[in-house]
Amino acid sequence: MHPLRHPRNAIFVGAVFSALGLLYLGIQTVAGWPHVDYAGTTMLILLGVAMSILFYVLIAGSPND
C-alpha cells in the first residue's frame, strides 16, 4: 500500500516546502530585516514545485499492490 493513495495528493507534499518559502519571506518582511533573502525564498518555492512533480511521478509510476 502506498503512503499517498492518489497521485494528485503529491501536491500537498510540495506545498509544505512552498509554504515554508512564503513563511520565510514573511518573517523577514514583518521583522523589518534590512536585507531580505529573495534567493532563498525563490529556491524554497521552486523546491516545492520540484518535489510535487517528483512525488507525482514516483507514485503514479509505482504498482498498485
DSSP file (Angstrom, degrees, kcal/mol; ACC not computed):
  #  RESIDUE AA STRUCTURE BP1 BP2  ACC     N-H-->O    O-->H-N    N-H-->O    O-->H-N    TCO  KAPPA ALPHA  PHI   PSI    X-CA   Y-CA   Z-CA
    1    1 A M              0   0    0      0, 0.0     4,-0.1     0, 0.0    63,-0.1   0.000 360.0 360.0 360.0 140.8    0.0    0.0    0.0
    2    2 A H        -     0   0    0      1,-0.1     3,-0.1     2,-0.1     4,-0.0  -0.527 360.0-129.4 -85.1 149.7    1.3    3.5   -0.9
    3    3 A P  S    S+     0   0    0      0, 0.0     2,-0.5     0, 0.0    -1,-0.1   0.821 105.5  43.7 -66.8 -28.5    1.6    6.3    1.7
    4    4 A L  S    S-     0   0    0      1,-0.1    -2,-0.1    55,-0.0     6,-0.1  -0.974  74.1-161.1-116.4 118.2   -0.3    8.5   -0.7
    5    5 A R  S    S+     0   0    0     -2,-0.5    -1,-0.1     1,-0.1    -3,-0.1   0.866  77.1  38.2 -69.0 -37.0   -3.4    6.8   -2.2
    6    6 A H  S >  S-     0   0    0      1,-0.1     3,-1.8    -4,-0.0     4,-0.2  -0.942  74.3-136.1-119.2 136.4   -3.8    9.2   -5.1
    7    7 A P  G >  S+     0   0    0      0, 0.0     3,-1.8     0, 0.0     4,-0.2   0.794 102.8  67.7 -59.2 -27.4   -1.1   10.8   -7.1
    8    8 A R  G >  S+     0   0    0      1,-0.3     3,-1.2     2,-0.2     4,-0.2   0.734  87.0  68.4 -67.4 -19.0   -2.9   14.1   -7.0
    9    9 A N  G X> S+     0   0    0     -3,-1.8     3,-1.3     1,-0.2     4,-0.6   0.578  76.5  84.5 -73.9  -8.3   -2.2   14.2   -3.3
   10   10 A A  H X> S+     0   0    0     -3,-1.8     4,-1.5     1,-0.3     3,-0.6   0.744  74.3  72.6 -64.9 -22.1    1.5   14.7   -4.1
   11   11 A I  H <> S+     0   0    0     -3,-1.2     4,-1.9     1,-0.2    -1,-0.3   0.828  90.7  58.1 -61.4 -30.7    0.8   18.4   -4.4
   12   12 A F  H <> S+     0   0    0     -3,-1.3     4,-0.9     2,-0.2    -1,-0.2   0.823 100.6  55.5 -70.9 -30.4    0.5   18.6   -0.7
   13   13 A V  H XX S+     0   0    0     -4,-0.6     4,-0.7    -3,-0.6     3,-0.5   0.934 113.3  41.0 -65.1 -45.5    4.0   17.2   -0.1
   14   14 A G  H 3X S+     0   0    0     -4,-1.5     4,-1.9     1,-0.2     3,-0.3   0.789 104.8  66.5 -72.0 -28.0    5.4   20.0   -2.3
   15   15 A A  H 3X S+     0   0    0     -4,-1.9     4,-2.6     1,-0.2    -1,-0.2   0.790  92.2  63.1 -65.5 -26.0    3.1   22.6   -0.8
   16   16 A V  H <X S+     0   0    0     -4,-0.9     4,-2.0    -3,-0.5    -1,-0.2   0.937 106.1  43.4 -62.3 -46.1    4.9   22.2    2.5
   17   17 A F  H  X S+     0   0    0     -4,-0.7     4,-1.9    -3,-0.3    -2,-0.2   0.887 114.2  50.0 -68.5 -38.8    8.1   23.5    1.0
   18   18 A S  H  X S+     0   0    0     -4,-1.9     4,-2.0     2,-0.2    -1,-0.2   0.895 110.0  50.8 -66.2 -39.0    6.4   26.3   -0.8
   19   19 A A  H  X S+     0   0    0     -4,-2.6     4,-2.5     1,-0.2    -2,-0.2   0.884 108.2  52.8 -65.2 -38.0    4.6   27.3    2.4
   20   20 A L  H  X S+     0   0    0     -4,-2.0     4,-2.5     2,-0.2    -1,-0.2   0.885 107.7  52.2 -63.3 -38.0    8.0   27.4    4.2
   21   21 A G  H  X S+     0   0    0     -4,-1.9     4,-1.9     2,-0.2    -2,-0.2   0.911 111.9  44.8 -63.9 -42.4    9.4   29.6    1.5
   22   22 A L  H  X S+     0   0    0     -4,-2.0     4,-2.6     2,-0.2    -2,-0.2   0.869 113.4  50.7 -69.5 -36.5    6.5   32.1    1.8
   23   23 A L  H  X S+     0   0    0     -4,-2.5     4,-2.6     2,-0.2     5,-0.2   0.897 108.7  52.6 -65.4 -40.5    6.8   31.9    5.6
   24   24 A Y  H  X S+     0   0    0     -4,-2.5     4,-1.6     2,-0.2    -2,-0.2   0.906 112.4  44.6 -60.5 -43.7   10.5   32.6    5.3
   25   25 A L  H  X S+     0   0    0     -4,-1.9     4,-2.2     2,-0.2    -2,-0.2   0.907 112.8  52.0 -67.3 -42.2    9.8   35.7    3.2
   26   26 A G  H  X S+     0   0    0     -4,-2.6     4,-2.8     1,-0.2     5,-0.3   0.892 107.4  51.0 -63.7 -40.8    7.0   36.8    5.5
   27   27 A I  H  X S+     0   0    0     -4,-2.6     4,-2.2     1,-0.2    -1,-0.2   0.911 111.5  48.2 -63.9 -41.4    9.1   36.6    8.6
   28   28 A Q  H  X>S+     0   0    0     -4,-1.6     5,-1.7    -5,-0.2     4,-0.6   0.896 114.7  45.4 -65.6 -39.5   11.9   38.7    7.0
   29   29 A T  H ><5S+     0   0    0     -4,-2.2     3,-0.6     2,-0.2    -2,-0.2   0.931 115.8  44.2 -70.9 -46.2    9.5   41.3    5.8
   30   30 A V  H 3<5S+     0   0    0     -4,-2.8    -2,-0.2     1,-0.2    -1,-0.2   0.872 110.9  54.4 -67.7 -37.6    7.5   41.6    9.1
   31   31 A A  H 3<5S-     0   0    0     -4,-2.2    -1,-0.2    -5,-0.3    -2,-0.2   0.664 107.5-127.8 -72.4 -15.0   10.6   41.7   11.2
   32   32 A G  T <<5 +     0   0    0     -4,-0.6    -3,-0.2    -3,-0.6    -2,-0.1   0.824  37.8 179.8  74.6  31.6   12.0   44.6    9.2
   33   33 A W      < -     0   0    0     -5,-1.7    -1,-0.2    -6,-0.2     3,-0.1  -0.412  31.3-132.0 -64.6 140.9   15.3   43.0    8.4
   34   34 A P  S    S+     0   0    0      0, 0.0     2,-0.5     0, 0.0    -1,-0.1   0.810  94.5  45.4 -67.6 -28.4   17.4   45.3    6.2
   35   35 A H  S    S-     0   0    0     -7,-0.0     2,-0.5     2,-0.0    -2,-0.1  -0.956  73.3-159.8-120.4 115.9   18.3   42.6    3.8
   36   36 A V        -     0   0    0     -2,-0.5     2,-1.5    -3,-0.1     3,-0.2  -0.824  18.8-133.2 -95.1 128.9   15.6   40.2    2.5
   37   37 A D     >  +     0   0    0     -2,-0.5     4,-1.5     1,-0.2     5,-0.1  -0.628  35.6 164.8 -85.4  87.6   16.8   36.9    1.1
   38   38 A Y  H  > S+     0   0    0     -2,-1.5     4,-2.5     1,-0.2    -1,-0.2   0.815  73.0  58.9 -73.6 -29.8   14.9   36.7   -2.1
   39   39 A A  H  > S+     0   0    0      2,-0.2     4,-2.4     1,-0.2    -1,-0.2   0.922 106.7  46.8 -65.9 -43.4   17.2   33.9   -3.5
   40   40 A G  H  > S+     0   0    0      2,-0.2     4,-2.1     1,-0.2    -1,-0.2   0.891 112.8  50.0 -64.3 -39.5   16.4   31.6   -0.5
   41   41 A T  H  X S+     0   0    0     -4,-1.5     4,-2.2     2,-0.2    -2,-0.2   0.928 111.4  48.1 -64.6 -45.1   12.7   32.3   -0.8
   42   42 A T  H  X S+     0   0    0     -4,-2.5     4,-2.6     1,-0.2     5,-0.2   0.906 111.1  51.0 -61.8 -42.5   12.8   31.5   -4.6
   43   43 A M  H  X S+     0   0    0     -4,-2.4     4,-1.9     1,-0.2    -1,-0.2   0.886 110.1  49.1 -65.8 -38.5   14.7   28.3   -4.0
   44   44 A L  H  X S+     0   0    0     -4,-2.1     4,-1.7     2,-0.2    -1,-0.2   0.904 112.6  47.5 -67.2 -40.3   12.3   27.1   -1.3
   45   45 A I  H  X S+     0   0    0     -4,-2.2     4,-1.7     2,-0.2    -2,-0.2   0.925 114.1  46.3 -66.8 -43.5    9.3   27.7   -3.5
   46   46 A L  H  X S+     0   0    0     -4,-2.6     4,-2.5     1,-0.2    -1,-0.2   0.815 107.5  58.3 -69.8 -28.8   10.9   26.1   -6.5
   47   47 A L  H  X S+     0   0    0     -4,-1.9     4,-2.7    -5,-0.2    -1,-0.2   0.898 104.6  52.1 -63.1 -39.8   11.9   23.1   -4.3
   48   48 A G  H  X S+     0   0    0     -4,-1.7     4,-2.0     2,-0.2    -2,-0.2   0.900 109.6  48.1 -62.2 -41.4    8.2   22.7   -3.5
   49   49 A V  H  X S+     0   0    0     -4,-1.7     4,-2.0     2,-0.2    -2,-0.2   0.929 113.5  47.3 -64.3 -45.0    7.3   22.6   -7.2
   50   50 A A  H  X S+     0   0    0     -4,-2.5     4,-2.6     1,-0.2    -2,-0.2   0.890 111.1  51.1 -64.9 -39.5   10.1   20.1   -7.9
   51   51 A M  H  X S+     0   0    0     -4,-2.7     4,-2.8     2,-0.2     5,-0.2   0.875 107.9  53.3 -66.6 -36.6    9.1   17.9   -5.0
   52   52 A S  H  X S+     0   0    0     -4,-2.0     4,-2.1     2,-0.2    -2,-0.2   0.938 112.2  44.1 -62.1 -46.1    5.4   17.9   -6.2
   53   53 A I  H  X S+     0   0    0     -4,-2.0     4,-2.4     2,-0.2    -2,-0.2   0.917 113.7  51.5 -64.9 -42.5    6.4   16.7   -9.6
   54   54 A L  H  X S+     0   0    0     -4,-2.6     4,-2.4     1,-0.2    -2,-0.2   0.940 112.2  44.3 -60.6 -49.5    8.9   14.2   -8.2
   55   55 A F  H  X S+     0   0    0     -4,-2.8     4,-2.4     1,-0.2     5,-0.3   0.854 111.6  54.2 -67.5 -33.8    6.3   12.6   -5.9
   56   56 A Y  H  X S+     0   0    0     -4,-2.1     4,-2.8    -5,-0.2     5,-0.3   0.941 111.2  45.0 -62.8 -46.1    3.6   12.6   -8.5
   57   57 A V  H  X S+     0   0    0     -4,-2.4     4,-1.8     1,-0.2    -2,-0.2   0.914 114.8  48.2 -65.5 -42.5    5.9   10.7  -10.9
   58   58 A L  H  X S+     0   0    0     -4,-2.4     4,-0.7    -5,-0.2    -1,-0.2   0.911 117.3  40.8 -65.7 -41.3    7.0    8.2   -8.3
   59   59 A I  H  < S+     0   0    0     -4,-2.4     3,-0.5    -5,-0.2    -2,-0.2   0.903 115.8  48.8 -75.0 -40.5    3.5    7.5   -7.1
   60   60 A A  H  < S+     0   0    0     -4,-2.8    -1,-0.2    -5,-0.3    -2,-0.2   0.828 114.5  46.7 -68.8 -30.0    1.9    7.4  -10.5
   61   61 A G  H  < S+     0   0    0     -4,-1.8    -1,-0.2    -5,-0.3    -2,-0.2   0.565  93.4  91.7 -89.8  -8.7    4.6    5.1  -11.8
   62   62 A S  S  < S-     0   0    0     -4,-0.7   -60,-0.1    -3,-0.5     2,-0.0  -0.570  85.5 -99.3 -87.4 152.2    4.7    2.6   -9.0
   63   63 A P        -     0   0    0      0, 0.0     2,-1.1     0, 0.0    -1,-0.1  -0.325  26.4-124.9 -69.4 151.4    2.5   -0.5   -9.0
   64   64 A N              0   0    0      1,-0.2    -2,-0.0   -63,-0.1     0, 0.0  -0.718 360.0 360.0 -97.7  84.6   -0.8   -0.6   -7.0
   65   65 A D              0   0    0     -2,-1.1    -1,-0.2     0, 0.0     0, 0.0   0.455 360.0 360.0 -86.5 360.0   -0.4   -3.6   -4.8
